[in-house]
Amino acid sequence: MKTKNIFSLALLGLLVLPLAAAKDPVVVSKWAATPVQIDGQGTEWTPEEMVAIQDVNAKFAVKNDDKNIYVLLNLENPQFQSSIQQTGITFWINSELKSKKVYGVHLYPKAITADGLIKELESQGQTLTAERKAEIQKQKEYLLYACDTVNKKNKVIPHDVKLGIGMYRMAQVQRAKVFEITIPLALLDSAENGVKIDPSKPFKLGLEWGGMTEEMRALRAAQMGDRVAQASGEGLSSESLASEGDTIGGQGGGGSLSAMRRGIPPTYIFWVDLTIASNK
């Protein structure tokens, strides 16, 4: 799939590895005098602003102004990058300072057709001229960064697009993946979704990534079905199938169902106690 343009839109089982068993890191946001350029380059961040997240060998930093939270996430070790490029990142908010999912903002990449892109742009109140539509339709498919709000079970819940949309960009720097992210404060303090934070007080912010998308699950199910059918035709038992974990998921090894599960990209999550900066 070739993608030339990237749009930011508001579009409305797994192995989980819990992290940070010790006390969660304390992060104090820095005031952003000017909006951070979201390009994945990380040039507007200093080493002094970084907080080390030891469990995933990452660097993490936060800035904010009166409208947005800006996040830098540097995943330095490929071991902990999992499937983040496919699944995106979910930001969990808990105003009660508990490392527990309550309400999240999920940012993720999504392919969309030219006609679908036009429809989404118009649904957000944009008026597209015939010339602009023709320009968009020159390309069959686009990659966009979608933004959903979700409940604790990762089910999408509607939100008013007037609250703003989150977006991110990723850059590969040697072995590291560097993400720059912006999330409107209005999305994190949404009365319509029953979420209220006091900017003068710390709250829990959780970052989660990895696992599988719906497309990845469907492909894996199809692969599993094909393998089971082949095993049945060859007279192999389920135990024999399980022992060939390298044929399912592509990561190999193992002599049980748990070995096949190792072919599933792990899901990682870490929490911090975040305090928002004030310009006063």
Short mmCIF file of the C-alpha atoms (twelve columns), coordinates in Angstrom:
data_MODEL
# 
_entry.id   MODEL 
# 
loop_
_atom_site.group_PDB 
_atom_site.id 
_atom_site.type_symbol 
_atom_site.label_atom_id 
_atom_site.label_alt_id 
_atom_site.label_comp_id 
_atom_site.label_asym_id 
_atom_site.label_seq_id 
_atom_site.Cartn_x 
_atom_site.Cartn_y 
_atom_site.Cartn_z 
_atom_site.pdbx_PDB_model_num 
ATOM 1   C CA . MET A 1   0.000   0.000   0.000  1 
ATOM 2   C CA . LYS A 2   1.447   3.346   -1.048 1 
ATOM 3   C CA . THR A 3   0.485   6.366   0.954  1 
ATOM 4   C CA . LYS A 4   1.582   9.862   0.065  1 
ATOM 5   C CA . ASN A 5   -0.498  12.082  2.276  1 
ATOM 6   C CA . ILE A 6   -1.295  11.849  5.976  1 
ATOM 7   C CA . PHE A 7   -4.430  13.363  7.479  1 
ATOM 8   C CA . SER A 8   -5.375  13.745  11.142 1 
ATOM 9   C CA . LEU A 9   -9.065  13.028  11.657 1 
ATOM 10  C CA . ALA A 10  -11.413 12.224  14.499 1 
ATOM 11  C CA . LEU A 11  -12.850 8.817   13.506 1 
ATOM 12  C CA . LEU A 12  -15.406 7.665   15.218 1 
ATOM 13  C CA . GLY A 13  -7.722  -12.248 24.841 1 
ATOM 14  C CA . LEU A 14  -4.319  -10.437 24.300 1 
ATOM 15  C CA . LEU A 15  -1.073  -10.992 26.161 1 
ATOM 16  C CA . VAL A 16  -0.722  -8.030  28.528 1 
ATOM 17  C CA . LEU A 17  2.513   -7.402  30.360 1 
ATOM 18  C CA . PRO A 18  1.877   -5.239  33.460 1 
ATOM 19  C CA . LEU A 19  4.717   -2.837  34.145 1 
ATOM 20  C CA . ALA A 20  5.982   -0.621  36.924 1 
ATOM 21  C CA . ALA A 21  5.148   -2.794  39.920 1 
ATOM 22  C CA . ALA A 22  7.013   -0.235  42.012 1 
ATOM 23  C CA . LYS A 23  5.709   3.260   42.602 1 
ATOM 24  C CA . ASP A 24  4.743   4.967   39.359 1 
ATOM 25  C CA . PRO A 25  7.062   7.740   38.117 1 
ATOM 26  C CA . VAL A 26  6.109   11.315  38.965 1 
ATOM 27  C CA . VAL A 27  6.039   13.627  35.949 1 
ATOM 28  C CA . VAL A 28  5.601   17.395  36.108 1 
ATOM 29  C CA . SER A 29  4.692   18.893  32.760 1 
ATOM 30  C CA . LYS A 30  6.629   21.875  31.418 1 
ATOM 31  C CA . TRP A 31  4.824   24.945  30.115 1 
ATOM 32  C CA . ALA A 32  4.997   25.260  26.329 1 
ATOM 33  C CA . ALA A 33  5.371   28.923  25.463 1 
ATOM 34  C CA . THR A 34  4.643   28.038  21.828 1 
ATOM 35  C CA . PRO A 35  2.852   24.974  20.402 1 
ATOM 36  C CA . VAL A 36  5.141   21.981  19.894 1 
ATOM 37  C CA . GLN A 37  5.717   21.008  16.282 1 
ATOM 38  C CA . ILE A 38  4.385   17.458  15.936 1 
ATOM 39  C CA . ASP A 39  6.803   15.905  13.448 1 
ATOM 40  C CA . GLY A 40  8.417   13.013  15.320 1 
ATOM 41  C CA . GLN A 41  11.835  14.663  15.315 1 
ATOM 42  C CA . GLY A 42  11.884  15.595  19.010 1 
ATOM 43  C CA . THR A 43  14.065  18.651  18.456 1 
ATOM 44  C CA . GLU A 44  12.077  20.835  20.883 1 
ATOM 45  C CA . TRP A 45  12.750  18.597  23.883 1 
ATOM 46  C CA . THR A 46  15.774  18.683  26.164 1 
ATOM 47  C CA . PRO A 47  17.354  15.740  28.034 1 
ATOM 48  C CA . GLU A 48  16.450  17.433  31.329 1 
ATOM 49  C CA . GLU A 49  12.758  17.106  30.454 1 
ATOM 50  C CA . MET A 50  12.956  13.341  30.000 1 
ATOM 51  C CA . VAL A 51  11.796  10.785  32.555 1 
ATOM 52  C CA . ALA A 52  13.163  7.243   32.235 1 
ATOM 53  C CA . ILE A 53  10.588  4.442   32.167 1 
ATOM 54  C CA . GLN A 54  12.885  1.582   33.072 1 
ATOM 55  C CA . ASP A 55  10.504  -1.314  32.428 1 
ATOM 56  C CA . VAL A 56  10.259  -0.570  28.714 1 
ATOM 57  C CA . ASN A 57  13.615  1.160   28.222 1 
ATOM 58  C CA . ALA A 58  11.875  4.375   27.203 1 
ATOM 59  C CA . LYS A 59  12.179  8.106   27.652 1 
ATOM 60  C CA . PHE A 60  8.999   10.078  28.352 1 
ATOM 61  C CA . ALA A 61  8.312   13.795  28.614 1 
ATOM 62  C CA . VAL A 62  5.274   16.070  28.753 1 
ATOM 63  C CA . LYS A 63  4.612   19.731  27.981 1 
ATOM 64  C CA . ASN A 64  1.367   21.636  27.850 1 
ATOM 65  C CA . ASP A 65  -0.221  24.977  27.161 1 
ATOM 66  C CA . ASP A 66  -3.759  26.071  27.913 1 
ATOM 67  C CA . LYS A 67  -5.190  23.972  25.070 1 
ATOM 68  C CA . ASN A 68  -3.066  20.866  24.550 1 
ATOM 69  C CA . ILE A 69  -0.858  18.259  26.184 1 
ATOM 70  C CA . TYR A 70  2.269   17.428  24.187 1 
ATOM 71  C CA . VAL A 71  4.008   14.098  24.733 1 
ATOM 72  C CA . LEU A 72  7.347   12.715  23.633 1 
ATOM 73  C CA . LEU A 73  7.736   8.939   23.809 1 
ATOM 74  C CA . ASN A 74  11.088  7.467   22.813 1 
ATOM 75  C CA . LEU A 75  11.027  3.653   22.682 1 
ATOM 76  C CA . GLU A 76  14.735  2.959   22.542 1 
ATOM 77  C CA . ASN A 77  14.668  -0.844  22.565 1 
ATOM 78  C CA . PRO A 78  12.939  -2.695  19.682 1 
ATOM 79  C CA . GLN A 79  12.037  -5.428  22.184 1 
ATOM 80  C CA . PHE A 80  9.372   -3.155  23.667 1 
ATOM 81  C CA . GLN A 81  8.071   -1.570  20.484 1 
ATOM 82  C CA . SER A 82  5.696   -4.469  19.801 1 
ATOM 83  C CA . SER A 83  3.088   -3.594  17.129 1 
ATOM 84  C CA . ILE A 84  2.831   0.095   18.023 1 
ATOM 85  C CA . GLN A 85  3.075   1.186   14.381 1 
ATOM 86  C CA . GLN A 86  -0.085  -0.790  13.572 1 
ATOM 87  C CA . THR A 87  -2.087  -0.381  16.785 1 
ATOM 88  C CA . GLY A 88  -1.174  3.153   17.845 1 
ATOM 89  C CA . ILE A 89  -1.250  4.387   21.446 1 
ATOM 90  C CA . THR A 90  -4.018  4.707   24.041 1 
ATOM 91  C CA . PHE A 91  -3.794  7.357   26.772 1 
ATOM 92  C CA . TRP A 92  -5.723  6.350   29.896 1 
ATOM 93  C CA . ILE A 93  -6.957  8.972   32.355 1 
ATOM 94  C CA . ASN A 94  -7.785  8.370   36.016 1 
ATOM 95  C CA . SER A 95  -8.440  11.419  38.174 1 
ATOM 96  C CA . GLU A 96  -8.481  9.295   41.351 1 
ATOM 97  C CA . LEU A 97  -4.732  8.562   41.100 1 
ATOM 98  C CA . LYS A 98  -5.332  4.857   40.527 1 
ATOM 99  C CA . SER A 99  -3.471  2.801   37.939 1 
ATOM 100 C CA . LYS A 100 -6.780  1.644   36.555 1 
ATOM 101 C CA . LYS A 101 -8.401  2.198   33.179 1 
ATOM 102 C CA . VAL A 102 -11.401 4.504   33.266 1 
ATOM 103 C CA . TYR A 103 -11.393 6.596   30.099 1 
ATOM 104 C CA . GLY A 104 -8.964  6.688   27.195 1 
ATOM 105 C CA . VAL A 105 -7.982  8.502   24.038 1 
ATOM 106 C CA . HIS A 106 -6.822  6.103   21.328 1 
ATOM 107 C CA . LEU A 107 -4.622  7.433   18.523 1 
ATOM 108 C CA . TYR A 108 -3.916  5.057   15.668 1 
ATOM 109 C CA . PRO A 109 -3.165  4.899   11.915 1 
ATOM 110 C CA . LYS A 110 -5.924  3.895   9.546  1 
ATOM 111 C CA . ALA A 111 -6.196  3.449   5.791  1 
ATOM 112 C CA . ILE A 112 -9.111  5.160   4.065  1 
ATOM 113 C CA . THR A 113 -10.291 5.508   0.470  1 
ATOM 114 C CA . ALA A 114 -10.416 8.854   -1.289 1 
ATOM 115 C CA . ASP A 115 -14.236 8.917   -1.140 1 
ATOM 116 C CA . GLY A 116 -14.105 7.980   2.549  1 
ATOM 117 C CA . LEU A 117 -11.679 10.808  3.214  1 
ATOM 118 C CA . ILE A 118 -13.920 13.324  1.481  1 
ATOM 119 C CA . LYS A 119 -16.897 12.121  3.522  1 
ATOM 120 C CA . GLU A 120 -14.972 12.415  6.794  1 
ATOM 121 C CA . LEU A 121 -13.679 15.897  6.005  1 
ATOM 122 C CA . GLU A 122 -17.189 17.085  5.177  1 
ATOM 123 C CA . SER A 123 -18.585 15.455  8.337  1 
ATOM 124 C CA . GLN A 124 -16.209 17.642  10.325 1 
ATOM 125 C CA . GLY A 125 -17.662 20.774  8.755  1 
ATOM 126 C CA . GLN A 126 -15.111 21.350  6.023  1 
ATOM 127 C CA . THR A 127 -16.373 22.671  2.706  1 
ATOM 128 C CA . LEU A 128 -14.535 21.026  -0.166 1 
ATOM 129 C CA . THR A 129 -14.540 22.565  -3.618 1 
ATOM 130 C CA . ALA A 130 -14.889 20.404  -6.717 1 
ATOM 131 C CA . GLU A 131 -11.208 21.061  -7.426 1 
ATOM 132 C CA . ARG A 132 -10.188 19.896  -3.930 1 
ATOM 133 C CA . LYS A 133 -12.266 16.720  -4.252 1 
ATOM 134 C CA . ALA A 134 -10.703 16.010  -7.634 1 
ATOM 135 C CA . GLU A 135 -7.256  16.460  -6.126 1 
ATOM 136 C CA . ILE A 136 -8.034  14.018  -3.315 1 
ATOM 137 C CA . GLN A 137 -9.452  11.461  -5.743 1 
ATOM 138 C CA . LYS A 138 -6.182  11.351  -7.683 1 
ATOM 139 C CA . GLN A 139 -4.994  8.949   -5.015 1 
ATOM 140 C CA . LYS A 140 -7.032  5.809   -4.255 1 
ATOM 141 C CA . GLU A 141 -6.052  5.385   -0.599 1 
ATOM 142 C CA . TYR A 142 -4.716  7.520   2.228  1 
ATOM 143 C CA . LEU A 143 -3.200  6.927   5.617  1 
ATOM 144 C CA . LEU A 144 -4.701  9.031   8.376  1 
ATOM 145 C CA . TYR A 145 -4.224  9.308   12.106 1 
ATOM 146 C CA . ALA A 146 -7.555  8.582   13.737 1 
ATOM 147 C CA . CYS A 147 -8.615  9.631   17.229 1 
ATOM 148 C CA . ASP A 148 -11.219 7.726   19.248 1 
ATOM 149 C CA . THR A 149 -12.350 8.113   22.827 1 
ATOM 150 C CA . VAL A 150 -12.854 4.759   24.555 1 
ATOM 151 C CA . ASN A 151 -14.221 3.362   27.806 1 
ATOM 152 C CA . LYS A 152 -12.355 1.047   30.169 1 
ATOM 153 C CA . LYS A 153 -13.176 -1.950  27.952 1 
ATOM 154 C CA . ASN A 154 -11.665 -0.253  24.900 1 
ATOM 155 C CA . LYS A 155 -15.101 0.275   23.370 1 
ATOM 156 C CA . VAL A 156 -15.428 3.464   21.340 1 
ATOM 157 C CA . ILE A 157 -17.657 6.117   22.886 1 
ATOM 158 C CA . PRO A 158 -18.808 9.150   20.910 1 
ATOM 159 C CA . HIS A 159 -17.229 12.527  21.470 1 
ATOM 160 C CA . ASP A 160 -17.921 15.956  20.047 1 
ATOM 161 C CA . VAL A 161 -15.355 16.799  17.360 1 
ATOM 162 C CA . LYS A 162 -15.468 20.364  18.680 1 
ATOM 163 C CA . LEU A 163 -13.426 19.095  21.637 1 
ATOM 164 C CA . GLY A 164 -10.538 18.692  19.231 1 
ATOM 165 C CA . ILE A 165 -8.588  15.727  17.907 1 
ATOM 166 C CA . GLY A 166 -5.378  14.094  19.006 1 
ATOM 167 C CA . MET A 167 -2.588  13.384  16.559 1 
ATOM 168 C CA . TYR A 168 0.937   12.002  16.443 1 
ATOM 169 C CA . ARG A 169 3.940   11.484  14.219 1 
ATOM 170 C CA . MET A 170 6.618   8.811   14.433 1 
ATOM 171 C CA . ALA A 171 10.248  8.883   13.338 1 
ATOM 172 C CA . GLN A 172 12.755  6.040   13.265 1 
ATOM 173 C CA . VAL A 173 16.060  7.066   14.858 1 
ATOM 174 C CA . GLN A 174 18.485  4.167   14.487 1 
ATOM 175 C CA . ARG A 175 16.846  1.368   16.537 1 
ATOM 176 C CA . ALA A 176 14.494  3.716   18.416 1 
ATOM 177 C CA . LYS A 177 10.983  4.823   17.558 1 
ATOM 178 C CA . VAL A 178 10.282  8.428   18.558 1 
ATOM 179 C CA . PHE A 179 6.676   9.583   18.894 1 
ATOM 180 C CA . GLU A 180 5.505   13.166  19.271 1 
ATOM 181 C CA . ILE A 181 1.876   13.436  20.296 1 
ATOM 182 C CA . THR A 182 -0.660  16.143  21.006 1 
ATOM 183 C CA . ILE A 183 -3.960  15.663  22.828 1 
ATOM 184 C CA . PRO A 184 -6.474  18.482  23.416 1 
ATOM 185 C CA . LEU A 185 -7.016  19.075  27.123 1 
ATOM 186 C CA . ALA A 186 -10.744 19.209  26.362 1 
ATOM 187 C CA . LEU A 187 -10.636 15.514  25.433 1 
ATOM 188 C CA . LEU A 188 -9.114  14.697  28.818 1 
ATOM 189 C CA . ASP A 189 -11.665 16.765  30.707 1 
ATOM 190 C CA . SER A 190 -14.879 15.738  29.040 1 
ATOM 191 C CA . ALA A 191 -18.035 16.285  31.052 1 
ATOM 192 C CA . GLU A 192 -20.092 14.548  28.353 1 
ATOM 193 C CA . ASN A 193 -18.132 11.349  28.973 1 
ATOM 194 C CA . GLY A 194 -18.121 11.707  32.743 1 
ATOM 195 C CA . VAL A 195 -14.410 12.516  33.000 1 
ATOM 196 C CA . LYS A 196 -13.266 15.474  35.078 1 
ATOM 197 C CA . ILE A 197 -9.716  16.389  35.982 1 
ATOM 198 C CA . ASP A 198 -8.499  19.252  38.118 1 
ATOM 199 C CA . PRO A 199 -5.524  20.815  36.294 1 
ATOM 200 C CA . SER A 200 -4.144  22.012  39.618 1 
ATOM 201 C CA . LYS A 201 -3.910  18.440  40.946 1 
ATOM 202 C CA . PRO A 202 -1.987  15.377  39.733 1 
ATOM 203 C CA . PHE A 203 -3.829  12.574  37.946 1 
ATOM 204 C CA . LYS A 204 -2.881  9.169   36.589 1 
ATOM 205 C CA . LEU A 205 -1.884  8.993   32.940 1 
ATOM 206 C CA . GLY A 206 -1.391  5.549   31.425 1 
ATOM 207 C CA . LEU A 207 0.173   4.747   28.044 1 
ATOM 208 C CA . GLU A 208 -0.731  1.470   26.361 1 
ATOM 209 C CA . TRP A 209 0.360   0.010   23.023 1 
ATOM 210 C CA . GLY A 210 0.856   -3.259  21.198 1 
ATOM 211 C CA . GLY A 211 -1.372  -6.273  20.732 1 
ATOM 212 C CA . MET A 212 -3.328  -6.771  17.529 1 
ATOM 213 C CA . THR A 213 -5.665  -4.746  15.364 1 
ATOM 214 C CA . GLU A 214 -8.931  -6.237  14.094 1 
ATOM 215 C CA . GLU A 215 -7.222  -6.915  10.756 1 
ATOM 216 C CA . MET A 216 -4.350  -8.713  12.492 1 
ATOM 217 C CA . ARG A 217 -6.797  -10.824 14.513 1 
ATOM 218 C CA . ALA A 218 -8.709  -11.789 11.371 1 
ATOM 219 C CA . LEU A 219 -5.496  -12.766 9.581  1 
ATOM 220 C CA . ARG A 220 -4.296  -14.796 12.543 1 
ATOM 221 C CA . ALA A 221 -7.661  -16.579 12.803 1 
ATOM 222 C CA . ALA A 222 -7.493  -17.425 9.102  1 
ATOM 223 C CA . GLN A 223 -3.934  -18.716 9.473  1 
ATOM 224 C CA . MET A 224 -4.961  -20.795 12.471 1 
ATOM 225 C CA . GLY A 225 -7.911  -22.210 10.555 1 
ATOM 226 C CA . ASP A 226 -5.717  -23.138 7.591  1 
ATOM 227 C CA . ARG A 227 -3.190  -24.803 9.884  1 
ATOM 228 C CA . VAL A 228 -5.875  -26.786 11.718 1 
ATOM 229 C CA . ALA A 229 -7.333  -27.941 8.383  1 
ATOM 230 C CA . GLN A 230 -3.887  -28.978 7.164  1 
ATOM 231 C CA . ALA A 231 -3.168  -30.810 10.413 1 
ATOM 232 C CA . SER A 232 -6.490  -32.662 10.163 1 
ATOM 233 C CA . GLY A 233 -5.713  -33.720 6.602  1 
ATOM 234 C CA . GLU A 234 -2.309  -34.983 7.638  1 
ATOM 235 C CA . GLY A 235 -3.706  -36.824 10.646 1 
ATOM 236 C CA . LEU A 236 -1.886  -34.621 13.163 1 
ATOM 237 C CA . SER A 237 -3.227  -34.155 16.672 1 
ATOM 238 C CA . SER A 238 -3.824  -30.764 18.282 1 
ATOM 239 C CA . GLU A 239 -0.754  -31.460 20.422 1 
ATOM 240 C CA . SER A 240 1.359   -31.896 17.308 1 
ATOM 241 C CA . LEU A 241 -0.021  -28.666 15.899 1 
ATOM 242 C CA . ALA A 242 0.750   -26.798 19.095 1 
ATOM 243 C CA . SER A 243 4.340   -28.035 19.018 1 
ATOM 244 C CA . GLU A 244 4.860   -26.284 15.693 1 
ATOM 245 C CA . GLY A 245 4.517   -22.815 17.152 1 
ATOM 246 C CA . ASP A 246 6.916   -21.381 14.591 1 
ATOM 247 C CA . THR A 247 4.293   -21.806 11.878 1 
ATOM 248 C CA . ILE A 248 1.800   -19.551 13.625 1 
ATOM 249 C CA . GLY A 249 2.636   -15.951 14.387 1 
ATOM 250 C CA . GLY A 250 6.094   -16.090 12.889 1 
ATOM 251 C CA . GLN A 251 8.059   -16.037 16.138 1 
ATOM 252 C CA . GLY A 252 8.569   -19.767 16.522 1 
ATOM 253 C CA . GLY A 253 9.306   -22.205 19.292 1 
ATOM 254 C CA . GLY A 254 7.278   -23.827 21.993 1 
ATOM 255 C CA . GLY A 255 5.501   -27.082 22.643 1 
ATOM 256 C CA . SER A 256 2.110   -25.882 23.891 1 
ATOM 257 C CA . LEU A 257 -0.680  -23.397 23.291 1 
ATOM 258 C CA . SER A 258 1.282   -20.842 25.287 1 
ATOM 259 C CA . ALA A 259 4.085   -21.196 22.741 1 
ATOM 260 C CA . MET A 260 1.702   -20.176 19.967 1 
ATOM 261 C CA . ARG A 261 0.641   -17.206 22.039 1 
ATOM 262 C CA . ARG A 262 4.213   -15.988 21.881 1 
ATOM 263 C CA . GLY A 263 3.460   -15.192 18.267 1 
ATOM 264 C CA . ILE A 264 1.000   -12.535 19.452 1 
ATOM 265 C CA . PRO A 265 2.532   -9.073  19.824 1 
ATOM 266 C CA . PRO A 266 2.499   -8.252  23.556 1 
ATOM 267 C CA . THR A 267 0.587   -5.309  24.943 1 
ATOM 268 C CA . TYR A 268 2.531   -2.937  27.206 1 
ATOM 269 C CA . ILE A 269 1.206   -0.341  29.611 1 
ATOM 270 C CA . PHE A 270 2.862   2.017   32.077 1 
ATOM 271 C CA . TRP A 271 1.458   4.693   34.378 1 
ATOM 272 C CA . VAL A 272 2.756   8.022   35.654 1 
ATOM 273 C CA . ASP A 273 1.479   10.586  38.136 1 
ATOM 274 C CA . LEU A 274 1.135   13.670  35.953 1 
ATOM 275 C CA . THR A 275 0.822   17.286  37.055 1 
ATOM 276 C CA . ILE A 276 -0.133  19.844  34.411 1 
ATOM 277 C CA . ALA A 277 1.871   23.092  34.232 1 
ATOM 278 C CA . SER A 278 0.257   26.486  34.704 1 
ATOM 279 C CA . ASN A 279 1.256   29.754  33.088 1 
ATOM 280 C CA . LYS A 280 0.228   31.728  36.162 1 
# 
